[in-house]
Amino acid sequence: MHRASDVGERRLVDAPAGTVLVYRTGGSLDDAVEVGPGDTLTSGLRPGFALPSAELFA
């Protein structure tokens, strides 16, 4: 992933697995948060944003 950009969060979507890995600026790749089936995708950059993973992969 390109770390030189000024992006606060990156999301890596694995559609076949139904998961999203969320990487936040300042953290290491080991600090990624995995959102899977039954979870809700949220963002520290967008207060109030909440997307159930079931809707993302429907």
N, CA, C and O atoms as CSV, one atom per row, in Angstrom:
chain,resi,resn,atom,element,x,y,z
A,1,MET,N,N,0.839,-1.190,0.000
A,1,MET,CA,C,0.000,0.000,0.000
A,1,MET,C,C,0.874,1.239,0.000
A,1,MET,O,O,1.992,1.232,0.517
A,2,HIS,N,N,0.370,2.260,-0.563
A,2,HIS,CA,C,1.129,3.500,-0.685
A,2,HIS,C,C,0.971,4.309,0.599
A,2,HIS,O,O,-0.110,4.831,0.872
A,3,ARG,N,N,2.046,4.418,1.394
A,3,ARG,CA,C,1.981,5.129,2.671
A,3,ARG,C,C,2.308,6.608,2.554
A,3,ARG,O,O,2.090,7.355,3.508
A,4,ALA,N,N,2.820,7.052,1.424
A,4,ALA,CA,C,3.214,8.456,1.295
A,4,ALA,C,C,2.009,9.375,1.122
A,4,ALA,O,O,2.111,10.579,1.358
A,5,SER,N,N,0.891,8.831,0.720
A,5,SER,CA,C,-0.296,9.666,0.541
A,5,SER,C,C,-0.872,10.047,1.895
A,5,SER,O,O,-0.573,9.425,2.914
A,6,ASP,N,N,-1.691,11.066,1.884
A,6,ASP,CA,C,-2.286,11.573,3.123
A,6,ASP,C,C,-3.685,10.993,3.311
A,6,ASP,O,O,-4.652,11.736,3.479
A,7,VAL,N,N,-3.787,9.683,3.281
A,7,VAL,CA,C,-5.066,8.993,3.443
A,7,VAL,C,C,-5.112,8.417,4.847
A,7,VAL,O,O,-4.197,7.702,5.255
A,8,GLY,N,N,-6.165,8.721,5.586
A,8,GLY,CA,C,-6.250,8.301,6.977
A,8,GLY,C,C,-6.597,6.836,7.172
A,8,GLY,O,O,-6.213,6.229,8.172
A,9,GLU,N,N,-7.320,6.269,6.223
A,9,GLU,CA,C,-7.700,4.864,6.313
A,9,GLU,C,C,-7.628,4.242,4.926
A,9,GLU,O,O,-7.872,4.889,3.908
A,10,ARG,N,N,-7.286,2.975,4.929
A,10,ARG,CA,C,-7.303,2.199,3.693
A,10,ARG,C,C,-8.098,0.941,3.971
A,10,ARG,O,O,-8.054,0.396,5.073
A,11,ARG,N,N,-8.822,0.487,2.970
A,11,ARG,CA,C,-9.606,-0.736,3.120
A,11,ARG,C,C,-9.242,-1.691,1.996
A,11,ARG,O,O,-9.227,-1.314,0.824
A,12,LEU,N,N,-8.956,-2.901,2.358
A,12,LEU,CA,C,-8.658,-3.944,1.394
A,12,LEU,C,C,-9.825,-4.927,1.428
A,12,LEU,O,O,-10.037,-5.619,2.423
A,13,VAL,N,N,-10.572,-4.980,0.339
A,13,VAL,CA,C,-11.785,-5.804,0.272
A,13,VAL,C,C,-11.456,-7.139,-0.377
A,13,VAL,O,O,-10.880,-7.197,-1.464
A,14,ASP,N,N,-11.833,-8.211,0.314
A,14,ASP,CA,C,-11.708,-9.562,-0.229
A,14,ASP,C,C,-13.129,-10.076,-0.435
A,14,ASP,O,O,-13.706,-10.705,0.452
A,15,ALA,N,N,-13.686,-9.802,-1.610
A,15,ALA,CA,C,-15.082,-10.142,-1.885
A,15,ALA,C,C,-15.374,-11.638,-1.767
A,15,ALA,O,O,-16.388,-12.006,-1.173
A,16,PRO,N,N,-14.515,-12.525,-2.316
A,16,PRO,CA,C,-14.820,-13.954,-2.176
A,16,PRO,C,C,-14.887,-14.421,-0.716
A,16,PRO,O,O,-15.682,-15.297,-0.377
A,17,ALA,N,N,-14.054,-13.833,0.137
A,17,ALA,CA,C,-14.058,-14.210,1.556
A,17,ALA,C,C,-15.096,-13.436,2.353
A,17,ALA,O,O,-15.436,-13.822,3.472
A,18,GLY,N,N,-15.607,-12.337,1.780
A,18,GLY,CA,C,-16.582,-11.512,2.495
A,18,GLY,C,C,-15.967,-10.749,3.654
A,18,GLY,O,O,-16.612,-10.547,4.683
A,19,THR,N,N,-14.707,-10.320,3.488
A,19,THR,CA,C,-14.019,-9.592,4.554
A,19,THR,C,C,-13.433,-8.283,4.036
A,19,THR,O,O,-13.202,-8.110,2.839
A,20,VAL,N,N,-13.202,-7.368,4.976
A,20,VAL,CA,C,-12.537,-6.107,4.687
A,20,VAL,C,C,-11.456,-5.924,5.747
A,20,VAL,O,O,-11.735,-6.038,6.941
A,21,LEU,N,N,-10.231,-5.643,5.326
A,21,LEU,CA,C,-9.159,-5.297,6.258
A,21,LEU,C,C,-9.056,-3.782,6.269
A,21,LEU,O,O,-8.932,-3.162,5.213
A,22,VAL,N,N,-9.105,-3.182,7.448
A,22,VAL,CA,C,-9.044,-1.738,7.585
A,22,VAL,C,C,-7.698,-1.377,8.207
A,22,VAL,O,O,-7.361,-1.834,9.299
A,23,TYR,N,N,-6.931,-0.546,7.488
A,23,TYR,CA,C,-5.640,-0.064,7.955
A,23,TYR,C,C,-5.767,1.421,8.246
A,23,TYR,O,O,-6.279,2.171,7.415
A,24,ARG,N,N,-5.313,1.852,9.401
A,24,ARG,CA,C,-5.376,3.264,9.771
A,24,ARG,C,C,-3.979,3.857,9.770
A,24,ARG,O,O,-3.022,3.190,10.163
A,25,THR,N,N,-3.854,5.099,9.334
A,25,THR,CA,C,-2.568,5.785,9.289
A,25,THR,C,C,-1.929,5.790,10.671
A,25,THR,O,O,-2.597,6.032,11.676
A,26,GLY,N,N,-0.649,5.523,10.707
A,26,GLY,CA,C,0.081,5.519,11.967
A,26,GLY,C,C,0.217,4.133,12.561
A,26,GLY,O,O,1.061,3.909,13.428
A,27,GLY,N,N,-0.594,3.211,12.112
A,27,GLY,CA,C,-0.507,1.846,12.608
A,27,GLY,C,C,0.345,1.003,11.685
A,27,GLY,O,O,0.668,1.415,10.570
A,28,SER,N,N,0.701,-0.163,12.148
A,28,SER,CA,C,1.446,-1.075,11.287
A,28,SER,C,C,0.465,-1.993,10.576
A,28,SER,O,O,-0.721,-2.022,10.904
A,29,LEU,N,N,0.959,-2.732,9.615
A,29,LEU,CA,C,0.086,-3.669,8.913
A,29,LEU,C,C,-0.449,-4.733,9.856
A,29,LEU,O,O,-1.496,-5.326,9.597
A,30,ASP,N,N,0.266,-4.978,10.951
A,30,ASP,CA,C,-0.194,-5.949,11.943
A,30,ASP,C,C,-1.380,-5.431,12.744
A,30,ASP,O,O,-2.065,-6.211,13.406
A,31,ASP,N,N,-1.634,-4.118,12.693
A,31,ASP,CA,C,-2.723,-3.513,13.459
A,31,ASP,C,C,-4.020,-3.409,12.669
A,31,ASP,O,O,-4.951,-2.724,13.093
A,32,ALA,N,N,-4.088,-4.078,11.532
A,32,ALA,CA,C,-5.292,-4.024,10.712
A,32,ALA,C,C,-6.471,-4.640,11.465
A,32,ALA,O,O,-6.316,-5.589,12.234
A,33,VAL,N,N,-7.634,-4.080,11.225
A,33,VAL,CA,C,-8.868,-4.596,11.801
A,33,VAL,C,C,-9.604,-5.344,10.700
A,33,VAL,O,O,-9.810,-4.803,9.614
A,34,GLU,N,N,-10.003,-6.582,10.970
A,34,GLU,CA,C,-10.739,-7.358,9.983
A,34,GLU,C,C,-12.227,-7.304,10.280
A,34,GLU,O,O,-12.665,-7.594,11.394
A,35,VAL,N,N,-12.992,-6.928,9.269
A,35,VAL,CA,C,-14.451,-6.899,9.361
A,35,VAL,C,C,-14.951,-8.062,8.518
A,35,VAL,O,O,-14.655,-8.146,7.326
A,36,GLY,N,N,-15.702,-8.946,9.132
A,36,GLY,CA,C,-16.167,-10.132,8.429
A,36,GLY,C,C,-17.675,-10.260,8.457
A,36,GLY,O,O,-18.386,-9.339,8.860
A,37,PRO,N,N,-18.152,-11.411,8.026
A,37,PRO,CA,C,-19.594,-11.652,8.015
A,37,PRO,C,C,-20.205,-11.420,9.397
A,37,PRO,O,O,-19.692,-11.905,10.406
A,38,GLY,N,N,-21.300,-10.676,9.424
A,38,GLY,CA,C,-21.970,-10.385,10.690
A,38,GLY,C,C,-21.428,-9.158,11.401
A,38,GLY,O,O,-22.006,-8.719,12.396
A,39,ASP,N,N,-20.319,-8.590,10.908
A,39,ASP,CA,C,-19.730,-7.393,11.517
A,39,ASP,C,C,-20.242,-6.134,10.816
A,39,ASP,O,O,-20.911,-6.209,9.786
A,40,THR,N,N,-19.916,-4.989,11.389
A,40,THR,CA,C,-20.281,-3.697,10.814
A,40,THR,C,C,-19.016,-2.901,10.555
A,40,THR,O,O,-18.163,-2.758,11.431
A,41,LEU,N,N,-18.907,-2.384,9.337
A,41,LEU,CA,C,-17.771,-1.560,8.949
A,41,LEU,C,C,-18.016,-0.139,9.439
A,41,LEU,O,O,-19.042,0.461,9.119
A,42,THR,N,N,-17.076,0.402,10.215
A,42,THR,CA,C,-17.172,1.772,10.718
A,42,THR,C,C,-15.901,2.519,10.332
A,42,THR,O,O,-14.963,1.931,9.796
A,43,SER,N,N,-15.880,3.811,10.608
A,43,SER,CA,C,-14.721,4.624,10.278
A,43,SER,C,C,-14.491,5.658,11.362
A,43,SER,O,O,-15.420,6.343,11.790
A,44,GLY,N,N,-13.248,5.767,11.801
A,44,GLY,CA,C,-12.889,6.810,12.745
A,44,GLY,C,C,-12.863,8.184,12.094
A,44,GLY,O,O,-12.859,9.206,12.781
A,45,LEU,N,N,-12.845,8.203,10.767
A,45,LEU,CA,C,-12.802,9.463,10.031
A,45,LEU,C,C,-14.187,9.996,9.684
A,45,LEU,O,O,-14.339,11.177,9.373
A,46,ARG,N,N,-15.172,9.148,9.735
A,46,ARG,CA,C,-16.552,9.521,9.407
A,46,ARG,C,C,-17.464,9.129,10.559
A,46,ARG,O,O,-18.084,8.066,10.521
A,47,PRO,N,N,-17.556,9.972,11.584
A,47,PRO,CA,C,-18.410,9.647,12.728
A,47,PRO,C,C,-19.843,9.347,12.268
A,47,PRO,O,O,-20.420,10.074,11.459
A,48,GLY,N,N,-20.384,8.286,12.792
A,48,GLY,CA,C,-21.745,7.895,12.455
A,48,GLY,C,C,-21.844,6.939,11.280
A,48,GLY,O,O,-22.902,6.359,11.034
A,49,PHE,N,N,-20.737,6.770,10.549
A,49,PHE,CA,C,-20.765,5.834,9.419
A,49,PHE,C,C,-20.794,4.414,9.952
A,49,PHE,O,O,-19.964,4.041,10.782
A,50,ALA,N,N,-21.741,3.625,9.481
A,50,ALA,CA,C,-21.833,2.225,9.866
A,50,ALA,C,C,-22.483,1.449,8.720
A,50,ALA,O,O,-23.614,1.738,8.329
A,51,LEU,N,N,-21.771,0.476,8.193
A,51,LEU,CA,C,-22.272,-0.324,7.082
A,51,LEU,C,C,-22.153,-1.795,7.450
A,51,LEU,O,O,-21.047,-2.325,7.552
A,52,PRO,N,N,-23.290,-2.458,7.649
A,52,PRO,CA,C,-23.228,-3.899,7.928
A,52,PRO,C,C,-22.570,-4.619,6.752
A,52,PRO,O,O,-22.889,-4.343,5.596
A,53,SER,N,N,-21.667,-5.529,7.043
A,53,SER,CA,C,-20.954,-6.230,5.981
A,53,SER,C,C,-21.904,-6.997,5.078
A,53,SER,O,O,-21.617,-7.186,3.896
A,54,ALA,N,N,-23.032,-7.441,5.618
A,54,ALA,CA,C,-24.016,-8.157,4.802
A,54,ALA,C,C,-24.516,-7.266,3.662
A,54,ALA,O,O,-24.788,-7.767,2.571
A,55,GLU,N,N,-24.640,-5.978,3.890
A,55,GLU,CA,C,-25.080,-5.059,2.834
A,55,GLU,C,C,-23.971,-4.826,1.815
A,55,GLU,O,O,-24.235,-4.665,0.624
A,56,LEU,N,N,-22.738,-4.808,2.288
A,56,LEU,CA,C,-21.608,-4.571,1.400
A,56,LEU,C,C,-21.446,-5.711,0.403
A,56,LEU,O,O,-21.127,-5.485,-0.764
A,57,PHE,N,N,-21.668,-6.928,0.867
A,57,PHE,CA,C,-21.445,-8.100,0.029
A,57,PHE,C,C,-22.729,-8.721,-0.502
A,57,PHE,O,O,-22.715,-9.860,-0.970
A,58,ALA,N,N,-23.835,-7.993,-0.438
A,58,ALA,CA,C,-25.121,-8.521,-0.936
A,58,ALA,C,C,-25.141,-8.578,-2.445
A,58,ALA,O,O,-26.139,-8.995,-3.034
